[in-house]
């Protein structure tokens, strides 16, 4: 979380003189979209790699849906919507995109284990293939 605050502060200090808030919001959204695209690429690669394991695929899909629900709940907790809407200022869209990007990159990293595999000798492989 400290990293995210640092990134937001750094974003303001480095680009606030040359970009409008709208441009910073758009840039942050594009960065999130890149992270989301990479997550989808990894997810699809896992589906292909493990296509002969239908139980794993079923459980992966359940886990991914639950992760999306968790991600959205985290955002709702961070920025609760009142009966009057959201009141977090002009940086709100940028902050949401930065948080989504960070969470998406973390999820991608976790899923990459199923593509990269785990070194031989690991006792708790479960459904993860060995390298």
C-alpha positions in Angstrom: 0.0 0.0 0.0 2.9 2.3 0.7 4.1 1.6 -2.8 0.8 2.8 -4.2 0.9 6.0 -2.2 4.5 6.6 -3.4 3.5 6.0 -7.0 0.6 8.4 -6.8 2.8 11.0 -5.1 5.5 10.5 -7.7 2.9 10.7 -10.5 1.8 14.1 -9.3 5.3 15.4 -8.8 6.7 14.2 -12.2 3.9 14.8 -14.5 1.5 17.3 -12.9 3.4 20.1 -14.5 3.0 18.7 -18.0 -0.3 16.9 -17.9 -3.8 17.7 -16.9 -5.6 15.6 -14.3 -7.8 14.2 -17.1 -4.6 13.1 -19.0 -3.2 11.5 -15.9 -6.5 9.7 -15.4 -6.4 8.5 -19.0 -2.8 7.4 -18.7 -3.5 5.4 -15.5 -6.5 3.8 -17.1 -4.3 2.7 -20.1 -1.8 1.2 -17.7 -4.5 -0.7 -16.0 -5.8 -2.0 -19.4 -2.3 -3.2 -20.2 -2.1 -5.1 -17.0 -5.6 -6.6 -17.5 -4.7 -7.6 -21.0 -1.6 -9.4 -19.6 -3.7 -11.1 -17.0 -6.1 -12.4 -19.7 -3.2 -13.6 -21.8 -1.8 -15.6 -18.8 -5.3 -16.9 -17.9 -5.9 -18.1 -21.5 -2.4 -19.7 -21.6 -3.2 -21.6 -18.4 -6.5 -22.8 -19.9 -4.6 -24.1 -23.0 -1.7 -25.6 -20.9 -4.1 -27.5 -18.6 -6.9 -28.3 -21.1 -6.5 -32.1 -20.3 -7.3 -31.4 -16.6 -11.0 -30.4 -16.5 -11.3 -30.4 -12.7 -8.5 -27.9 -12.5 -10.0 -25.8 -15.2 -13.3 -25.7 -13.4 -11.7 -24.7 -10.2 -9.5 -22.1 -11.9 -12.6 -20.5 -13.4 -14.3 -20.4 -10.0 -11.2 -18.9 -8.4 -10.9 -16.2 -11.1 -14.6 -15.2 -10.7 -14.1 -15.0 -6.9 -10.9 -13.0 -7.4 -12.8 -10.5 -9.5 -15.5 -10.2 -6.8 -12.8 -9.7 -4.2 -11.0 -7.1 -6.3 -14.3 -5.2 -6.8 -15.1 -5.5 -3.1 -11.7 -4.1 -2.2 -12.4 -1.1 -4.3 -15.8 -0.6 -2.8 -14.3 -0.8 0.6 -11.6 1.7 -0.3 -14.0 4.1 -2.0 -17.5 3.5 -0.7 -20.3 5.0 -2.7 -22.8 7.0 -0.7 -26.4 7.8 -1.7 -24.9 11.0 -3.2 -22.3 9.1 -5.3 -18.5 9.2 -5.1 -16.8 12.3 -3.7 -13.1 11.6 -3.9 -12.0 14.4 -6.1 -10.6 14.6 -9.6 -7.8 12.1 -8.8 -10.4 9.4 -8.1 -10.3 7.8 -11.6 -6.6 7.8 -11.5 -6.5 6.2 -8.1 -8.9 3.5 -9.1 -6.9 2.7 -12.2 -3.6 2.5 -10.2 -5.2 0.2 -7.6 -6.7 -2.0 -10.3 -3.4 -2.2 -12.0 -1.5 -3.1 -8.9 -4.1 -5.8 -7.9 -4.2 -7.2 -11.5 -0.4 -7.4 -11.7 -0.3 -9.3 -8.3 -2.9 -11.7 -9.6 -1.0 -12.2 -12.9 2.1 -13.0 -10.9 0.3 -15.6 -8.8 -1.2 -17.3 -11.9 2.2 -17.3 -13.7 3.2 -20.1 -11.4 1.0 -22.5 -13.3 2.8 -21.6 -16.5 6.4 -21.4 -15.0 6.1 -24.5 -12.8 7.8 -25.2 -9.6 11.2 -26.7 -9.0 11.4 -30.4 -8.5 11.5 -31.3 -4.9 8.6 -29.0 -3.8 6.3 -31.0 -1.7 3.2 -29.0 -2.2 2.8 -28.8 -6.0 -0.9 -29.6 -6.0 -2.0 -28.8 -9.6 1.1 -26.9 -10.5 3.4 -28.7 -12.9 7.1 -29.2 -12.2 9.7 -27.2 -14.2 
